[in-house]
Amino acid sequence: MEFADKKHMVIVGYGDIGSAIGKIAKHGLGMKVTGLKRRPDQVNDAQKNNANDIVGNDQYDRVIAEADYVVGVLPGLDSTIDFFNMESTFKKMKKTAVFMNIGRGSTVNEQDLVEALNSEVIGGGVLDVFKKEPLVVESGLWECKNLLITPHCADQDAGHIPRSLQVFEKNLEIYMEKGEKELVNVCDKQAGY
């Protein structure tokens, strides 16, 4: 098998951010990357290049059971509240697998994650986002010895603000010339993200 010796990352919510993660994992770290997307047919060529496979939600159970790393990048919608929980996710993962969330904090049932980590249902976790931020002192997450916690800063580096300003500048130019129909990086208010 081609990927027998490689670690496998499954990215749940494979859009622009998921694709950027896939690029680093696949091309930088040599990992096998599977993107999971509600509509896998709506993936552009650059996104396709950053994953070895892109599958629909009907493949969720299979791919998370195979993953060494499950990365959540889901938007915060009514349909994604507590999406990652003991029954739907953690019990289906390998005992050595690591769960990571950089999407929205509302997508993780934090109490289930505490239980999964403390009882070694999964190997570890990395969280950058939480249901309530900053993470409350009383949260059981603080006591998990196999969890890395970051303060909602995964996207911030030295180029974060300049890149944000470039997108704003580009959109301002487009808006002034053509109106709002051709803007980039636009939130779809119907979809919620």
N, C-alpha and C positions, 0 to 999 in steps of 0.2 A: 504494500500500500504506500502511496506517495507520501502521506503525512504521518506515517507510523511513529516517527520520533519527534514530531512537532506538537506543540501545545495548540489547543483548539479554543478559539474565542468565538462566542456567539453574542452578537450585538442585537438587542431587542429594541426596535425603533430605529431602523436603518435608513436615516435621512442624511442630511448634510453633516450633522455632528457625528452620527454613527459612522458615516463614510470616512470622516477625518480620523476617527479612532481606528477604523479598519486599515487605513493607509499606513499608520504607524505600526500596527500589529503585523500586517502582512508583509509590507515592503521593508520596514525597519527592523522588525524582530523575527521575521521568517515564520510567523504563525499561520496556521490554517484559520481563515476567518469566514464565518457564516453570518450573513445579514438576515434578520427576520423583519419583515415589513408587512403591514396589512395589505398593501397593494404592491406586490413585488414587480408587477409590470410597469410601474411608474418610477423606474430607476434609470438615471442617465448613464452615459458611457463611463464618465469618471468614477461614479459610484460603483459600477459593475467592476471596474478595474481594481478596486480596493477590497474586494471580497472574493473568495474562492467559489462561494455559492450564495445565492439570495433566494430565500424561501418565504412562503406565506405563513400566516398564523396557524394554518392547519398542520404545520410541521413542528410546532412549538415543543411538544412533549419529547419528540425524538431528538431534536437538536440540543435542548438543554441537558438531556441525559448524557449526551456525548461530550459536552463542553468541559474544558478545564477552567474557563472563565466565562461568566455570564454578565454582560454589561447592560444595564438598563439606561435607556436614553428616551423614555416615553414622555410625551407631553402630559400636562396636568388636566385631565378631562374627567367628567363624571364616570366614564367607562373605564378609566385607568386607576381609580382610587383603590388602593390595596391590591393592585394587580399582582405584585410579587408577594406571595404569602406562603405559608407552610405547605398547604395542599397543592396549589397550582404550580409552585416553583421549587421550593427548598427541598422537599422530600423527593423530588424527581431528579435532582442534581447528584453528581458523584459526591461521595463523602470527602473527597480531596479538593473539590471545586471551590472557586472563590466567586462570590457575588459582589458586583460593583454597581453603584448607582450614581450617575451624574445627571440624570434626567430631572424629574420633579420628585420632591420628597413625598408627596401624597401618593405616589405609586407603590410605596413599600409599606407593608404592615410591619411596623417596627417591633412590636411585641413578638410576632412570629419570627422575625429575624434574630432577635435576642435569644429566643428559645433554640433556633436552628444552630446558632453559633455556640451557645453554651453547652448544648447536648451533642455537639459535633456531628450534626446532621450534614453540615457542609464544613469545608475546611477553613474558610475565612471570609472576610468581607472588607469592602472599602466603600465608605459613604462620603459624598461631598455635599449632599442635600438632605434635608429633614422635613418632617411634617410641620414642625414649628422651629423657626430659626430666630436667634441662635438656639442650638440644642439645649433643652432644659437640663438643669443640674440633676433632676430626679430620674432622668432617662436611664433605663437599664443598659442602653448601648455603651455608656461610659465604662461599664464593668466588664465588657467582653474583651478577653485577652487576645482574641484572634480577629480583631477589627481595627482597621485604620480609619481615623476620622479626620477630615479636612474641612475647613470653614467656608464652604461654598466658594471655592476659589480655583477650581480645576481649569477654568477657561482663561485665567488671568496670567499673562506673562508680560514681558516688556513691550510687546507689540500690540497688546489688547486694545488700548485706547486709540492708537493711530489707525488700526484696522477698522475699528468702529467708525471713526471719523471719515475714513475713505468711503465706506458704504453710504454714510449720510451724504457726503459730497456728491457721489455718483448719483444717488437718488434725487438730490436737489437739481442737478443738471438735467436729468431725464424728465423730471416733473416740469421744469421750466420750458423745455423744448417740446415734450410730447404729452404731458399730463400724467395721470397716475396709472395708466394701463400697462406700462412697461417697466415699472419699478422693480428692483431686485430685493430679495430677502423679505418678502411681504408676508405678513400673518394672514392666513385664510380664516376669516372670522366665522365662517360656517363650520370648518373643521375644528377650530379652536386652537390652532397652532400655526 
